[in-house]
Amino acid sequence: MNTTHSPAAPQPAHAPRLAGDLAIWIFILAELLAFGVFFAAYAFTRASNVALFDAEQLALSRNAGALNTVLLLTAGYFVVRAVQAAEHAADRIAGHWLAAAIACGTGFLAVKMFEYAHAFQADISLSSSPFHMFYLSLTFFHFMHVILGLVILIALWKNVRAGRYRLGDMNGLETGAAYWHMVDLVWLVLFPLVYVIH
């Protein structure tokens, strides 16, 4: 009995793959869901208190919010460049890009702390009004995510300097980068929603 074996189908040279670890994507989806519920609650509450929300929103510093948007987007760009440099085994350059991203993220925290100090001087608290409750809760929740993101970036910076990432073995770096881009994405929704949209 003759058995004919058909040749195995050739594998594509660059098969699509998920950048980073699957676990981080599950975590990111869970975090985005949490923020989504927060945003929906904000929009629902605002619909019943439009005049109050608009008036208190005007007291926020849009310039500070815009500066933080630039800082986070710039940090995200620097993280992308760090991944690209690591793929080409340019560890020193990748380290510089990550250091720049860390500096931008730290700048974001400094601006937010300045905003919080101004708010507390004006006796603004979670119980001041529905708007202030959402403003402080949403931005502080995001603030804590930025802190975690910076811890991750610092760990990645150390690993890059030790030469631990190479093309084909980028999982750790891509996982950290994915988390940082989630932090960026959330702010791109939070900033216009809380600071701008009337």
C-alpha positions in Angstrom: 0.0 0.0 0.0 1.6 3.2 -1.1 1.1 6.2 1.1 1.7 9.7 -0.4 2.9 12.4 2.0 2.1 15.9 0.9 4.8 18.4 1.8 4.2 20.5 4.9 2.8 24.0 4.1 5.6 26.6 4.3 5.5 28.9 7.3 5.4 32.6 6.5 8.7 34.3 7.2 7.0 36.9 9.4 3.8 35.3 10.9 1.6 37.7 12.8 2.1 37.5 16.5 1.0 39.3 19.7 3.6 41.7 20.9 4.4 41.0 24.5 3.0 38.4 26.9 -0.7 37.3 26.7 -1.1 38.0 30.4 -0.4 41.7 30.0 -3.1 42.0 27.3 -5.6 40.3 29.6 -4.6 42.8 32.3 -4.8 45.7 29.9 -8.3 44.7 28.8 -9.4 44.5 32.4 -7.9 47.9 33.2 -9.6 49.4 30.1 -12.9 47.9 31.2 -12.5 49.5 34.7 -11.7 52.9 33.1 -14.6 52.5 30.7 -17.0 52.0 33.6 -15.6 55.1 35.3 -15.9 57.1 32.1 -19.5 55.9 31.6 -20.4 56.8 35.2 -18.9 60.3 34.7 -20.9 60.9 31.4 -24.1 59.7 33.1 -23.7 61.9 36.1 -22.6 64.9 34.0 -25.8 64.6 31.9 -27.8 65.3 35.1 -25.5 68.2 36.2 -24.4 69.9 33.0 -24.2 73.4 34.4 -22.3 72.4 37.5 -19.8 70.2 35.6 -19.2 72.9 33.0 -18.6 75.6 35.7 -16.3 73.5 37.7 -14.5 72.2 34.7 -13.5 75.8 33.8 -11.5 76.0 37.0 -9.1 73.2 35.8 -5.9 74.1 34.1 -6.3 73.0 30.5 -2.7 74.1 29.9 -1.5 71.7 32.5 -3.7 68.9 31.0 -2.4 69.7 27.5 1.2 69.7 28.8 0.7 66.3 30.3 -0.8 65.0 27.1 2.3 66.1 25.3 4.6 64.5 27.9 2.8 61.1 27.8 2.6 61.0 24.0 6.3 61.9 23.8 7.1 59.2 26.3 5.2 56.7 24.2 7.2 57.7 21.1 10.4 57.3 23.1 9.3 53.8 24.2 8.6 52.8 20.6 12.1 54.0 19.6 13.6 52.1 22.5 12.0 48.9 21.3 13.2 49.5 17.7 16.8 50.2 19.0 16.8 47.0 21.1 15.7 45.0 18.0 18.9 46.2 16.3 21.0 45.3 19.4 21.6 49.1 20.0 21.4 48.7 23.8 23.0 52.1 24.6 20.6 53.9 22.3 17.6 51.9 23.6 18.7 52.9 27.1 18.8 56.6 26.2 15.3 56.4 24.7 13.9 54.7 27.8 15.6 57.2 30.1 13.9 60.0 28.1 10.6 58.3 28.4 11.1 58.0 32.2 11.9 61.7 32.3 8.7 62.5 30.5 6.6 60.3 32.8 8.2 61.9 35.8 7.3 65.3 34.4 3.7 64.1 34.1 3.7 63.2 37.8 5.2 66.6 38.7 2.5 68.5 36.8 -0.3 66.4 38.3 1.1 67.0 41.8 1.1 70.7 41.1 -2.5 70.5 40.0 -3.5 68.5 43.1 -1.7 71.0 45.4 -3.6 73.8 43.8 -6.9 71.9 44.2 -6.3 71.1 47.8 -5.4 74.8 48.5 -8.8 75.6 47.1 -10.4 73.1 49.5 -11.4 70.8 46.7 -12.0 67.2 47.9 -13.8 64.1 46.9 -16.9 65.4 48.8 -16.8 68.9 47.3 -19.1 68.1 44.4 -19.9 65.3 41.9 -17.4 66.8 39.4 -14.6 67.0 41.9 -15.2 63.5 43.0 -14.9 62.2 39.5 -11.9 64.5 38.6 -9.9 63.5 41.7 -10.8 59.8 41.4 -10.2 59.4 37.7 -7.0 61.4 37.6 -5.6 59.7 40.7 -6.5 56.2 39.4 -4.6 57.1 36.2 -1.8 58.7 38.3 -1.2 55.4 40.1 -1.0 53.7 36.7 1.6 56.1 35.5 3.7 55.4 38.7 3.5 51.6 37.9 4.4 52.4 34.3 7.5 54.2 35.5 8.5 51.3 37.7 8.2 49.1 34.7 10.2 51.5 32.5 13.0 51.7 35.0 13.2 47.9 35.1 13.2 47.8 31.3 16.0 50.4 31.3 18.1 48.3 33.6 17.5 45.2 31.5 18.3 47.0 28.2 21.6 48.2 29.6 22.4 44.6 30.5 21.7 43.5 26.9 18.8 41.2 27.8 16.7 42.0 24.7 17.4 40.9 21.1 15.3 40.4 18.0 13.4 37.2 18.6 13.6 37.6 22.4 11.8 40.9 23.0 8.9 39.6 25.0 9.8 41.4 28.3 10.4 44.8 26.6 7.3 44.5 24.4 5.2 43.6 27.4 6.3 46.7 29.3 5.8 48.9 26.2 2.3 47.6 25.8 1.4 48.6 29.4 2.9 52.1 28.9 0.8 52.6 25.7 -2.3 51.6 27.6 -1.5 54.4 30.1 -1.2 56.8 27.1 -4.5 55.6 25.6 -6.4 56.1 28.8 -5.1 59.7 29.2 -6.1 60.5 25.6 -9.7 59.7 26.6 -9.5 61.2 30.1 -8.1 64.6 29.1 -10.8 65.7 26.7 -13.5 64.1 28.7 -12.7 65.8 32.0 -10.8 68.9 30.9 -12.3 70.0 27.6 -15.7 68.6 26.5 -18.6 70.8 27.5 
